[in-house]
Amino acid sequence: MANSWSNSGVDLHLLVEPGPGRRVGVEQALREAIRDGRLAAGERLPPSRTLAVELGLSRGTVSAAYDQLIAEGLLIARQGSGTRVADAVATPGPATPPVVGRPKPAAPRHNLRAGSPDISRFPTTAWLGAARKALGAAPADAFGYGDPCGRIELRSALADYLGRTRGVLATPDRIIVTTGVQQALALLSTVLTASGTTAIAMEDPYIPSFRDTVRAAGPVVRPLPVDGDGARVDLLGTGEFDGVTAAVVTPSHQFPIGSTLGPARRQHLADWARAGRLVIEDDYDGEFRYDRQPVGAIQGIAPDHVVYLGTASKTLGPGLRLAWMVLPPHLVGPVAEAKRLADHHSETLGQLTLAELITSHAYDRHIRASRLRYRRRRDLLADRLKPRAGRPLTGFALSGIAAGLHALIRLEPAGLTEAEVLSRAREYGLALEGLSGMWLSHEARPDRPQGLVVGFAAPSESAYPAALDALVRALSWSATPR
């Protein structure tokens, strides 16, 4: 019969066949557990009395089985420390067959990919303190199934924080917590499709996986051009955008170009939305600005027609899987229902901890410290890319560095091509992304610049200088990859 050890400190399924020869059955079951690795070397076994009760056998039967395995050298028994698996006798089960296919590429030595903060600087001490306080005050229902919209503690904290720092007009009942901006886009796209939306405008270039998420829900994605003043929102309502009723934009710091939506375009976009359309504002790194005053969220000037998306992925780390959206009132119910059907609700303990971090202002302190650190990194990047004697660096221009966690290196036609630089970067062990892969269509066009999207926040402090060295070598005409 099958039994479970419940009071021994060891949780292991043991199968002992009924009938005569039960001692031999116990011996064999334990022997197999040791030899296939389910009982590791040094693992303590339950007392014979406890195991006998669990198996419905006499204590003498189990003791005799233990004695036999001790004699075989599989177990050892010492006064005061109980019976344990002997060292160097547990053997793992059969090896997993090798995966057929191409070998996994070696991890790059340096990482300048965009999209992540320096996760080595996660505020562990502050997070642990906030978690301890939040869990100590958490009601019992925090550990059960929750509201699809998220914990009220976090939604209340976010309403205050976003209003104070980003100019967002929000109340807790208009906020829904998600596992990321990508999930928020998936939920919104599903709801909009159900209400009759057939096409959504998205900036071009933009994050490819976000476009895929929207398209997977049904709508056609219309590429919205971007220039030095941000998205060409003046095109909405004209030409191929006639009939488009929703647009996804990154107005504070366009990804990946890095431009900011100009005042006239911000007003035009708000007016366009007020005419019965919807703007989805992805404010992915709005907390980080260096050379300009903060740009408030567009949601603040058209709150009933703009969905505001924010995330902890850039301020704390993507591993937390915490993001949020502030919705117009008419979308709260449908999106909450879509969230319920998707995964019921987001993880609770992280929400409570983040709420405490925000209300204690530890979140503000962390962001201010991060802003100073990333500004120094941005400045070092700009300095390292200046031409110097003996190191010719020409054929590119740095842009989009007034805010955010990434910069764009535009490659000029007379210099190295994007493919050449990326190839050289790989030779130097540098993980880097090109601009070409972020367009909706990947065909080469003369009106599209080539470039490199450099995430200067991603490396640790100690690894950043070496990553910049690799970048400089990849861009230098005179360098020869090793």
N, C-alpha and C positions, 0 to 999 in steps of 0.2 A: 504494500500500500504506500501511497505517496504521503509524506509528512513534511512539515516546515519547522525548523528550530526557531522557537519564538522567545525563549528566555535565556539564551546562552551567550549572547553577544555575537553569535555567528548566524548569519542568515543564509542558509544553504538548503536547497531541495535535496532530499535523500530518498531513494527508492529501495524499499526492502520488500521482497516478495513474501506473501503469506505462506503458511504451511510449515512443515518440519525444516530443520536446517536454518533456523533464523540467525543463529550466531554467524554461520558462514555467509548469510545474506548481508548482515551488517558489515562484516569484514570486507566483502566484495564491494559494497556500496561506498565505503570509506576509501578503499584502495583505488577505485575508479575516480573518486573525487580528487584524490591527491595526484594521481598520475595525469589527469587531464587538466590540472591547473586550477580547478575550482576551489581547492584548498591549497593555499600558497605555503611555501616553506616558512615555518615560524608561527603559522596560524594556530591560535588556541582553540581547542575543541571544547564542547560543553562537558560538564561533569557527567560521569556515567549515570548518576541518578536522574539528572535532567533529561539526558538523551533517551533513557529508558522510558520515562513518562511520555516524551514526545512520540516515541515509536510504538508505545503500547506493549513494551517487552519488559522482562524482568531485568533488574539491575545486574544480576549475575551474567546474563546473556551479553549485555553491552560490555561489562568489565572483561569478560573472556575475549571478546572481539578486540578490545583495546590491547590486551596482553599479547595477542597473536601478532598484531601490527607492530607493537613495540619490539617483539622478538625478531620481526623481519627488518627492523631498522627504519620503518616508515614513520613511526611515532616515537616520541620521547616523553618520559614522565619524570618530573622533578617535584620534590616536596615544596609546597608553597606556590608553585607556578603552574600546576595542573598538567594536562596532557596537551602536547603541541605536535604539529607536523615537523619532522626532522628537517634540518637544513639540507639543501642540495638534493632533495629527493623528488620534490614536485616538478613535474615536467609539463610544459605547455602542450596543448592539443595540437592536432595537425596544422601545419603551417598553411596560411592562406595562400592559395595559388596566385602567382604573379599576374598582374593585370596586363593583358595583351594590348599593345598599342605603343604610341610614342612615349618616351620617358618624360617624366615631369621636369620642366626646365628648372635650373638652379635659381634660387631666389636672388634678386639683384642686390648688389652691395650697397647701393644708394637709392633713395626713393624721393623723387620730386613730383610724384603724381598729385594732382589736385583732388580735393574732396574730403580731406581729413585734417583735423587739428593735430597737434603734437600730443598723442595719447600718453606719452611717457610723463606728461605734466598734469595728468588727471588729478584733481584735488582730493586725493584719497582721504586725508585726515578730515577735511571739511565734510566730505560725503559720509564717512563713518559716523562723525558726530551728528550729522543731520539724520542719518538712518536710525541711530540709537534713540534720538529724541522722538522722531516720528513714530517708530514702532512702539515706544513706550506709551505714547498717547493714542495709538490707533485703536479704534473700536473693533469689536469682534467681527463686524460685517466686512471689515477690510480684507479678511482672509477667505471670504466666500465669493460667489459670482457677483460681479458688480455692474454698474451702470455702463452701457455701451459708450456713453459720452466721456467717461473717465471719472476719477475721483473728484469730488467737489472741492477738496482741499487744494488740489493742483489747479483746477479751473479758476478758483477764486484768486489764487496767487498769480496766475498768468494774466487774468483780467487787469489786475493792478499794475503788474510789471510791464505789460505791453503798452498800456496807456501812458505810463510814466516814461518809458524809454524809446518807444517807437511811434507814439501818437495814434495808436490803435484804439478805436472806440469799441469796447467789448464788455459784456457782462458774462458771468459764469455760464449762464444758460445758453449762450451762443458759441461756446467752445467745445470742441470734441478732440480728445486725445487719441493719437494714432501711433503706430509703430514706426512711422517715418513719413517723409513727404511723399514717397512713392506710394504708400498705402493711401494717403490722403487723395492723391491724384486718381488712384484706382476707384476709390469710393465715389468721388465726385463725377468721374466719367461714367460710371454705372448709373448714377442717379440722373445725370443729364441726358444720357442716351434713352433712359426710360421715359423722360419727359419730352422727347422728340428732337433733341439735338443731334445733328448728323455730321457737323464739322466743327472742329476746334482749332483756332489759330495758336501756334506755338512759335516762340522765337527760333530763329535759324541763324547761327548754330545754337545748339542747346544740348542737354544731357540725353544721349540716345536712349537709355533705358527708360527715361520718363516718357519720351515719345512712344516707345513700345507699349508702355503701360496704358496710355490713353487709347492707342489704336486697338489694344486687346479688348477694350470695353465696347468697341464698335465705331466711335466717331472717326471720320477722316481727319488727318492732321494737315492743316494748311501752313506752310512755312512763312513766318513773318520776318522780313529782313531786319537786320540790325546794322546801325552805323555808330559814329562817334557820339551821338546823342541818345543812344539806346534804341529800343525797338521802334520800327516805323509804324507807329500806331495810327498815323494819318492815313494809312492804306486801308484800315478797317472800315467796312461798309462800302468799299469800292471794288470794282473788278472781281477777281477770284474770291475776295473776302465778302462779297455781297451774299448775305444769308448766313454768315458765320455768327453765332450767337454767344460764343465764349472765347476767351483768349487767356493763355498762360504767359505771364511775363515775369522778369526779374528786374524790376525798375531801379532798385538801390545799387546794384552791382551786377550787371548782366553777365551771365555765365555762358561762354567763357571769355567773351570779348573784354569785359571789364568796364564798359561804359555805364553812365548813369542817365536815366531817363530825364530829359530836360523839362523845365517847368511848363512850357507850352504843350508839350506832348503829354505830360501828366494830366493837365486839365482836359485835353482832348480825349484822353482815355477815359477819364471819369465821366465826361459828357456822353461818350459812346455807350458806356455801361448803363447810365441812367435811362437810356432809351430802350429799356427792356432787355439788356444783355448782361453778361456776367464776366467780370475780370477775376482771374485766379492769380494772386500775387505771391510769388515764391520769394520770401525774404530770408534766404538761406544763411547769409552772413552779415545781416544788417548791423550787428553790434560792433563790427570792426571797421573803423574808419580812421584815417591818419592825417591827411592833408586837407580835409574839408569838414565843414560842419555836418552833423548827422542829417540825413535825408529821411524825413518821416514817411510812414507807410501811406500808400494811396488809399488804403482802406479808410483812413481817417477823414477823407473828404467825400467818400461815397460808400458809407458802411453798409447800406442796404443792397449794394450791387457789386461788392468786392468780397471775395473769399481770401482771407489772409492765412498764409502757411508759414509756420515757424518750426524750428527744430533745435534740439540739444546736440545734434550730431557734430556741429561745428564749434560749439562753445565747450562741450564736455567730451563727447566721444560717440561715434556711431554705434558702439556696442550696447549703449543704454536702450536703444530702440524707443526713443521718446520724441514725439513731435506733436504738433497741434494745429488746428485750423479754427479760425474765427469766421463764422458763417452768417450770411443774411438770415433773418428769422424764418423765411419761407423754406430754407434748405435744411434747417436743423433736424426736423422730424425725419425726412427721407434719408439723410446721410446717417443719422443715428441708427435707423433700421438697417441700412446697408452695412454699417459697422457690426451690428449685432449678428447679422447673417454671415459676415466674413470671419469673425473670431470671437464674438460675444463682447469682449472688452480687452483693453491693453493691460499689461502686467501692472499690478497694484503697488507693490512695495517700492519700486522705483519712482512711481508717481508721488507717493507720500514723502519720499526722501527729497525729491526735487522741490516739492512744495515748501518743505522746511528750509531748504537751501535758499530759495528765493525770498521767503518771508523774513529770514534772518539776515538778509543782504550779503550772505557769503557768496551767492551767485554773482552779484555785482562786483564784489572784490576780486573774484576769480577772473571775470571778464576784463576788468581794468588791468590786472596784471598781465593777462594774455595779450591784450591790445598793445601794451608797451613792448612785450617780448616779440610779437610778430612785426611791429613797426621796425624794431632793430634788425630783424631778419630781412624785411623788405629793403631797408637801407643798405644792408650788406650785399644783397643781390644786385641792386642798382650799381653799387660801387665796384663790385667784381666784374661787371659787364662793360665797364669803361675801357676803351682801348688804352694799352700801355706799351711802352717801348719793349720790343722783343716778343710781344704777344698780340699780333694783329687780330682784332675783333671788329669786323665790319660786316655789313650786309644784313643788319637787323635793327629793330627798334623795340624798346620796352614800353609797354602801355598797360593801362588798367590797374595801376598800383596805388591809387589814392585811397583804396578801401579793400576789404576782403582778405582772403587767405591765398590768393593765387595771382599770378601776373601773366600777361601774354607777351611773348616774344614774337613780333611780326618779322618774318623773313622776307627780305627784299629780293626782287627777281635776279639781281646780279650776284647774289651770294649763294651760299649753300642751300640746297633744297630741303624741304621738310624730311623727305625720306632719307637723305644723306645724313642729316643731323641725328635722326632717330637711330639709324644704323650705327653711327659712331657712338652714340650714347650707350647702346647695348654692348658695344665693345668695351666700354669703360665700366660696365656693370651698373648703369644708371637707368632707373625706371622713370620714363618720361612719356607724356602724351602729346600727340600732335593735334592740331586744329582740324585737320581734314576729316577725321573720323566723327566729328561732332555735327556735321551738316546733315540735313535730312536726306539729301542725295549725295553720293560720294564722288560723282564724276567731277573731274577737274574743269574749272571754269576760270577765265581770265579775271573776272570781277571778284573772285574769292581769294583773299590773302592766304598764304601758307604761314604756319606759325607753330609755336610750342606753348602749351599751357603748363606753367610751372607752379606747383603747389609748394610754396616756401614754408608752410606751416607744418608739413607732415613729418620731417625728420626730427629726431631728438636734438637737443642743443649740442651734444657732443658730435653727432653725425652730420650736422648741417654744413660745416666748413668743407668736409671731404666731398659732400654731394655737390657743392658749388664748384669745387675744383674739377669734378668730372664734367659738369655742365660747361664750364669755360673751355675745357679741352675739346668737347664735342662741337663747340661753336667756332673754334679757332682754325683758321685755314692752315696754320703751320703745324698743328698737332698731328701726330700719327698714332692712331689707336693701337693699343697693345693687344 
